[in-house]
């Protein structure tokens, strides 16, 4: 047998030695990776294949005082893309653009991004998500997927829009109650670890396993959605008739400070807030200041009566104007009333008389009373953007400043401040803090926190408040506010007409006015205070002519709704019952009635209202001259009088609405 040469044996030995060393090194390295660096490297790989995202559980529901839904949240699909997996970006953008309502160029820019995850459309409507799903299946598209997110819905569209506000991307409240109570009603944020593939695309199972654990607190407002609807319908009619550029109405309970209705025009639909301007988002009840004009005079009268500077039956001589510090102040009508009482001065809103009593009280005391009634400081209501108003510094006031303040000029107030001040007169002189939050409730419906009336101070004595109330009642029964009178009810009020301030704060806009009316009642037991402000009406601009009728229109319906007995009747008005959030159908809907062969003269047929929205039902009934009383929100489910029943114009039709379950 041949012997291997020595030099080959040496080479083989070296080869085996090196191979053994390499194997030993490789085994050592594997062992080190496995046991020494294993945890660290495993965590690193896991980080590369997982992504942490913040998931938001639904916001708490916003209800009115009777449990009717005003703002609700539901889980909706959001569309994302992984640009690395998209095969034909241009083609995909062209297909998605009409479905998503997004410009093609915007989608292309998103798909051109270098990262592995981009949002294409957040919180889509169900029909959009369904259309995209069908497109993905039909075209076998890659790189697209859905994640469920919470979306805010406002079932009554524009009703109380400026009060409610709206919610933007990532569940952030941007206006109104949604903004003011964002931390309270916002759902719980949860860090959700999402598994991804090597391209960074989320794995569907991990996404859809997310279930919101806890939503935010629900809030019950003091707003009554039925009264809110009455107010908004009357406000829309007033704006249309007067051509006013803007308008505001506030209704408040004088004994509790609770806001029952608060509406502004122009308005918007919070479900589509992006289509509107910031001016339309603005809650004018708290975020504008204006010269109140004669609606401010009750505050001046209260100060003079409280200080004993005037008596109701005291006589004055009015010559139509008064000179103060070289400035001539005339009556609004330009007339001279001669020998008159202070009651007549209030009844006819005579400027010269108010200037005289204001000067009697003096700048310092008068300003102090004005502040005592809450002017010059924000009320503190639970709404964002509230202004404080503008008042004189009494140390710098001239007699002419005292005179102009006495007739509601040269100062600026918010509609809410004025409403609260007049409510104090209706409440025996007690000023209350305006409130729009009634209570908070937990997710299970149990009470979390409730709020009681907050007394600010006794602005004037009960005797002064009652004396002034009696004098203000004559404004409606005999004076400039007769168009606010309601048969069978005693109301007190005050008209107001003021020149509109220039936007730059210097002087007035010639030919531009703010018309207003403020009133409360019934006088014997005040239940509501209402302020109507019409900004820059076209044509007739006197508050007693165009704002007082709006007050009357609203109060007739509110008295009926609240079932308040008229003084000249021994019978209660037919009650209008408020519906709960999910009203039970305690009686079957009225059966369909075939139309009669001939409609009796002076009658109309009740229409079919089931399935209609509130606005659709209102338009139909108003067009027939019938009185519409809505109960609940959503879509009509029944009506108090069967369709095709002959009724006389003016007949009250109660329509019951229910919201569809969108969750």
C-alpha positions, 0 to 999 in steps of 0.5 A: 500500500502506498504511503501518502507523501509527507507534504500532503499529510501536512496540508491535510493536517492543516486543513483539518485543523483549520476546519475544526477551528472554524467549526469551533468558532461557528458553534461558539458564535451560534451559542453566543447569539443564542444565549448571550445576545438572543434576547436583545436580537429577538426584541430588535426583530420584533420591533421591526415586525411590530408597530405601536399605534394609539387607538382611540375608544369612542367619545361619550354621547352628548344628550339634551336635558331629556336624553335625546342624542345630539352627538354620538360616536360609532366605529368606522373604517379608515383606509390606508395604503402601503406604497411599497406594495401598490403596483400601479399608483397612477391607476389606483389614484384614478380609481379611488379619487371619485369614491373618496372625494379626494383630488387625484393629485393628492392621492398620487402624492401620498402613494409616492411617499417612501414609507410603508404606511400612509392614510388615504381617507380617515373615518369613511362613511359606510357607503365609501368603505363598501365601495372601496372594498368592492373595488379591492376585490374586483381589481385584486388590488394590493397595498390597501387595507382598513383600520377601524376608528371612532367617528363623531355623528350629529344626528340632527345635522345643524341643530344647536351646531354652534353649541355642540361644535365638532370633532376633527381628525384624531378625535380632537374637539375643535369647537363648542362643547366638543372642544370645551369638554374634550378631556371629559368626553374623550374616549380612552387612548390605548397603545395598540401593538400591531403586527406587520409583515416585512414591508411594514403592512399591518396584519389584519387579525391584530388590527381588528382584534382591537375592541374599545375598552371604555368610552368617555363620559356622556354629558347631558346638556341643559338644552331642550332639543324641542325648544331649540328646534322651535327657536331655530325655525323661528330664527330662520324665518326671521332672517329670511323676512328681515334680510338680517346678515346674522342673528342670535337667540338665547332662552334661559331659565331665570331661576336656575340659569340653565340655557334651554336654547342657544342659536346663531345664524349663519350656521353650519352642519357639523357633520360636514364642518369643513365645507363652512367658514369660521364665521359660520362656526362662530357661536355669536351668543358668547363670542360677539360684543355689540352695543345693546341700545335700549335693551340695556335700559332696565339695568339703568332703571334698576340702579336708579330705583335701588339708589332711590334716585327715581320713583315710578310715578315721578314726573319728567319734562321731555323736550325731545333732546338733552345737552350733555357736555356739549353733546346733544342726545335725542329720543330715538323717534325724534319726538318730544313727549312733554310731561311724563312719568318714569313709567312712561319713560320705560314704556316708550324707551325715552332717551332723555329720561334715562340720561337724567336718571343715569346722571343722578346715579353718577358714573361710579355707582352706575358702573358698579351696578352694571358690573354687579349685573355681570357686565364687563366679565365673562359669565364662565359658561362652559363654552369656548371663545366667550368675550368679556365685553367693554365698559368705561373706567369710571375714573375717566368718564365724562358726563357725556359717557355716563349719558351714553351708557345710560341709553346702552351706547359706547359700551359693548356686551355679549348676548349671554351677558344681557340675557343673564342680567335680565334673568336676574330681574326676573329672579327677584334680583338674584344673578345666576351663572348661566349653565349649559351642562346639566350632568355627566354620566358613566358609560353604564348610565350611572350618574357621575356628577351633577350641577346645581344653580350657582348664585353670583350675587344679589344684584338688586333687592327683590322689591326693586326687581318686582317694581321694574318687572311691572314697569317692563310689563307695560312695554309689551302691554302698552308701549313699544313692544306690543308686537310681542304680546301674547293673548292670555299671558303676561310678559315683561320686555324691552325693545332695542335698536342700536347703530352698528359699530364699525369693525375697526372700533371707530364710530358707527356704520351709517345705515346699519343697525342691530335690532333686538328684543328681550323679555321674560314671563309669565310675569307672575312666575317667570319660567323663561327669559329670551333674547332676540338679536337681529344683526344688520337687517335690510329695510325696517330695523326697529326692534319693536317692529321686527324682533318683538314678533320673533319673541312672540312666535317663539313664546307661543310655542314654548308656552304650549310645549311647557304646558303653561296655563294662559290666564284667560283659560281654565284648561291646560294647553294640550301637553307635548311630551318629551321623548326619551333617547330611545322612546318606547312605542307605547301605542301603534302608529295611526292607521292609514286612512284613505283620502275622502272623496271630497275635502271639506271646505277650509280643511287640508289633508294630513300628509304621510310623515313616517320616514321623513326627517325633522326638516322634511316634516317641518317643510311639509306641515308648514306648507299646509299651514299645520302646526308641527310639534316634533318629539325625539330625533332622527326619522319619523316613526308615527304621527298623532293624526292619521294620514289623509285625515281632513283637519283645519289649518293650524291643527297641531300635528305631533310627530315622533322621531327615532334615531337609527342605531348606527353602532 
